[in-house]
């Protein structure tokens, strides 16, 4: 197979951008989980699913925060549901 230099460099640039983007998104999620999760959950305090997850995971900061943050992302992305 003969792959040109331009195609290889384009693929490399795309790969670098995707890797950096993944780290940026991960960093933003960790920042939000550590600093803004409780405030964000307070806006949805009447939601039954939020109350159930908060009660289920309770004070466990590692796994509980991860699952509660996932629920907040779901609510914000698919608000009509």
C-alpha positions in Angstrom: 0.0 0.0 0.0 1.2 3.4 -0.9 0.1 6.0 1.7 1.2 9.5 1.0 3.0 11.7 3.5 0.1 14.2 3.6 -2.3 11.5 4.6 -0.1 10.3 7.4 0.5 13.8 8.8 -3.3 14.5 8.6 -4.0 11.3 10.5 -1.3 12.2 13.1 -2.8 15.7 13.6 -6.3 14.2 14.0 -5.0 11.7 16.5 -3.2 14.3 18.6 -6.3 16.6 18.6 -8.6 13.7 19.7 -6.2 12.7 22.5 -5.9 16.2 23.8 -9.6 16.7 23.5 -10.2 13.6 25.6 -7.9 14.8 28.3 -9.6 18.2 28.3 -13.1 16.7 28.7 -11.8 14.4 31.4 -10.3 17.3 33.3 -13.5 19.3 33.0 -15.5 16.4 34.3 -13.2 15.9 37.3 -13.3 19.6 38.1 -17.1 19.7 38.0 -17.4 16.5 40.1 -15.1 17.9 42.8 -16.4 21.5 42.9 -19.9 21.8 41.4 -21.7 18.5 41.8 -23.6 19.3 45.0 -24.6 22.7 43.6 -25.8 21.1 40.3 -27.7 18.5 42.2 -29.4 21.1 44.2 -31.1 22.4 41.0 -32.6 19.0 40.5 -33.5 18.2 44.1 -37.1 17.3 43.2 -36.0 14.7 40.6 -36.7 11.2 41.9 -33.7 9.7 40.1 -31.3 12.3 41.6 -32.6 11.6 45.1 -32.4 7.8 44.5 -28.8 8.0 43.3 -27.7 10.3 46.1 -29.2 8.0 48.7 -27.9 4.8 47.0 -24.3 6.0 46.7 -24.3 8.2 49.8 -21.0 9.4 51.2 -18.7 7.2 49.0 -16.8 10.0 47.2 -15.1 7.9 44.4 -17.9 5.7 43.0 -20.8 7.8 44.2 -19.5 11.0 42.7 -18.8 9.2 39.4 -22.3 7.8 39.1 -24.0 11.0 40.3 -22.0 13.0 37.8 -23.0 10.6 35.0 -26.6 11.2 35.9 -26.2 15.0 35.8 -24.6 14.7 32.3 -27.5 12.5 31.2 -30.0 15.0 32.5 -28.3 18.0 30.9 -27.7 16.3 27.5 -31.2 14.7 27.2 -33.4 17.2 29.2 -36.6 16.3 27.3 -36.5 12.7 28.5 
